[in-house]
Amino acid sequence: MHLKKNRIFDIIVYIISFLFFTTLIILLSGIFFQTSAHLFFKELENHSLWNSVLLSFKLSFIVISINLIIGIPVAYILSFKKSKISFLLDIISTLPLTTSPLVIGFAVLITMGSLNPIGKFFIDNGLKFVFTPQGIVLVQLIISFPFFVNIVKTSFDSINRKMIDLSKTLGASSFDILFKIIIPLSYNGIIAGLAMSWSRSIGEYAATQMVSGVIPNLTETAPIEVFVKTSYGNYPAAIAIAGILMIISFFSLGIFKYFNYKTGIKNSGSNR
Amino acid sequence: MKLLEIKNIHKSFYDKKVLDGVNLEIEKGEISSIFGFSGEGKSTVLKIICGILKQDEGDVFINGKNINNMESYKRRTPLVMDEPLLFSNMNVIENIEFGLKLNKSHKEKKNNKEIEARGEIERSGNKFYSPKEIMELLGITGLEKRYPSEISMGQAQRISLARALMVNPDIILMDEPFSNLDIISKVKVRKLIKDINKELNVSILLVTHDIEDVMNLSDKMFILNEGKIQDSGYPKDVLKKPSSIDTAFLIGTENILEGIVSEIRQNDNLMKIRVKIQNESKKELYDYNKMNLYEKKSRNNNGNEINSEIVMEADFNINFETGERVYMAVRPEDIMILREDRGMSAGVKENRFSGKIISSIFTSRMMEIIVETEKYLNFKILIPFHAYEVMNLFESKAVNISLKKSSIHLIKKKNKL
């Protein structure tokens, strides 16, 4: 009787999971059923497609470079300098994760617009954030930053504080500690964070669209290109770009999961 | 000039006062230890010395120089903790050379004048040893290329020690360095610490809650209790002759009695102390000493109040006067069980009691016997196992015991207890 119950349990769990995975795979790969290999590869020869993909790559690499430079000090503050306001700082840095991207794009559009004193200040000093690539970098930065910081912070959190204290007494300054101990011990977390924020940035649509102005070759990123092509009714082109974006996501997620698993294995082992 | 001086250190965490005016002095080349129960702030003292924590009040001096405002990484006071805490991203040799390399890169940045000044310190200080020499000394040669996950705990702890030695330390601070080691590694590491202390003339401050560590390693001990250094001195003296009842309890002194000095005869080198045996007071005392044997007994005798008196003799001691309340402590190994087949020599006439063995436990190498005298006074006695056999002792056997008067240590009674 007991054995039977467990069997039923297994069957239920397997069936539900199976349904979930097949539904998702069918939904996502469904776009390829509406095109042919011939059409797909023909679209890949199109220059405007590659221009948009290249632009997306270029901008997202700028975004993750800035993430890396800003994210590590912020993660350091959140993880090592815990204080009464750490909780608040944590919420603020994670806020873009739960806010609608459209709202973030809208906020940047308004703040950086010429009617706003802040926007006016930047425009007067030659920095335009509306309908420009730097505007896209700005919104994608805001949106992808929490992914990077949270993953790196978790990685920093797992470092033994007694070890950090001890290294101070061996003559390590804060710089030494960051570059020789904390960062090397968090390589996996940093790479996982970069992969995650990069795929978030390259796939970003809503906020980007708000500030992009859809200027071909200048601000027309790959996801926007998908929307534009769809609205013209050019489905084969949209499908081709969507396919490329999907493959990119798959691989960057693969990188993230791989390094995240590695961190997990390392931390579950003895930490000496 | 003292190597390390701590003056009047106070430290509180939130509302809890941990250190309440700690003073201590450490000489160069010595192994000193701070002993006390867990949670008494022993580690806090170390953290203040090496600069990880900042004291609320008080000063720390190294070689006569006030280091209150010196950053932790500039003090040469490396920590060795209960875990080895090796950097898992580096192999063994990189771990050992960690502090050394940092020192070098700091040095390169300084201008010539400062390098000269530093060289002066190094010349006056310890001889410099290479990583290879240190590894050889600690018996970890051959592990250079291994990673921390590939070595044993005992080896890791030795590497941790080597890493601390490489920074040319003024003093090495050790926080319970043996508590995670098995008994064999513990003995080994203990010996190593003694060796490096002798060989390299390196000063060590050890924090421990294990009296064995103190006895086996240190030249000097400090007892930290209730936020203050309660007692200090050579470990053997402190152990044999604790200066206060608190210290006596802390270091696990057995056989403590309470009494009143009734007679002093300086010419005969004699003091007589009257001990009132009262059921209740004795029970309390034993409770405090974490010994529940008497409790059992008193329960059996419930309603049958015992109120008798004995007189103990002790050597003359100028610090006490007639009528003063005192505690007496006798070490368990100093109490003799008298052999039936021999006549009495002069020594064993002192403080003689007859009673019976109520319990005997075999501890490592020694028999721990509890003898209850006719007047319901319990004494713990340690004798070698072979003596136990030769004398044909067993539980419930009637025996005579003697406490040599020179072995009775008197402690002043403070009003506190």
Interface residues (C-beta under 8 A of the other chain):
Chain A: N160 K162 M163 D165 L166 S167 K168 T169 L170 G171 A172 S173 D176 K180 I181 P184 L185 K266 G269 S270 N271 R272
Chain B: K47 C50 G51 I52 E71 S72 Y73 K74 R75 R76 T77 P78 L79 M81 E83 P84 L85 L86 F87 S88 N89 F98 G99 L102 N103 H106 P148 S149 M153 A156 R163 A164 V167 L173
